[in-house]
């Protein structure tokens, strides 16, 4: 056997040169990668030297596999994009994901990336292919979906480089397409929300009042129990959330589980709702959950005492209400976005962040807060009034007052200047002031008085 080199090795078998290199293949039985030595016939020994055989082996390695790693190990093309994602990427990342989060991420990666590059050899996916795919997605997918696909794309190929399946990351400099579909930015007005509350029954009215006044997420809202409600302090403690039929002892962010203040009148309405729901439960024969007088009972219990499913509530109540009132859209997300936008005139932006329980201020200001036409128009009018008030255009009480003040200041400055001039000349002459100086001072003083009277008129 020939001596092993970094880019394979060559040896003579009979009358021919043969080259060998290590490659990684997938074992069909275990579905795991394994290293094997692959022979390549290079040519007759009589027609080439050993050096020429090595050069030809290098060309054959690149032709057969696409690349050579620095340590001399050649990864085989049987490692497809799908295999790497399922066997090398997801097992490492799922340890940091919660159960429901893992389901969502698996679905997005499969739908947006794996289905597009399923059987393509990992080393054959280049920057052009990735950028073209992302540009194609931007025409039919939402902005957030495209940004997520780009993030997963970069993470997958960075992991492939770390695990020595690729010598270079083709997704490192992938750009976000310049033209993206706009995300939903629907917001409502105070009148629209008041109108919605006015036609709802007691339970749904309190549900939306609590949601609108505290910008609760649906999982937080329907996970509330009576033990979380403190009528004396007028506050509610979020201890758990519900999501897809399960109760979870955590929230979306670290600040989700906390105590939140509620309006005094809303606390009174909640107590009235507790009395009413308790009376209804006592007369219901099929009630299986805890009664409303129990701390473990849900504040907004479902038909049999369990928690309400947010999706069902959105379909049965919110969508019908939007259709009835002619609203553009009504969901819990729209309500949160509306409250964050309209609350700009009600408190400081840090207070709004605390109410929304966002871990980052940028989430509140850049994602939820929207600019309203009325607010923009009011700002433009205020700026124009300030410009007009300085004397550029227009007139008014403020402008007249400022003109009078400036006139009085000018008269005062003129009088002081005349006095300083007289004093200086007197000191320099060391004698009585000459008649010309006195007349000049009297003339300036008279002009100043006349100017002051004219401005005051």
Buried (B, 14 or more C-beta within 10 A) or exposed (E): EBEEBEBBBBBEEEEBBBBBBBBBBBEEEEEEBEEEEBEBEBBEBEEBEBEBBBBBBBEBBEEBBBEBBEEBBBBBBBBBBBBBBBBBBBEEBBEEBEEEEBEEBBEBBBEBBBEBBEEBBBBEBEBEBBBEBBBEBBEEBBBEBBBBBBEBBBBBBBBBBEEEBBBEBBBEEBEEBEEBBEEEEBBBEEEBBEBBBEEBEEBBBBBBBBBBBBBBBBBBBBBBBBEBBEBEEBBBBBBBBBBEEEEBEEBBBEBBBBEBEBEEEBBEBBEEBBEEBBEEBEEEEEBEBBBBEEEEBBBBBBEEBBBBBBEEBBEEBBBEBBEEBEBEEBBBBBBBBBBBBBBBEEEEBEEBBBBBBBEEEEBBBEBBBBEBEEBEEEEEEEEEEEEBBEEEEEEEEEBEEBEEEEBBEBBEEBBEEBEEBBEEBBEEEEEEEEEEBEEBBEEBBEEBEEBBEEBEE
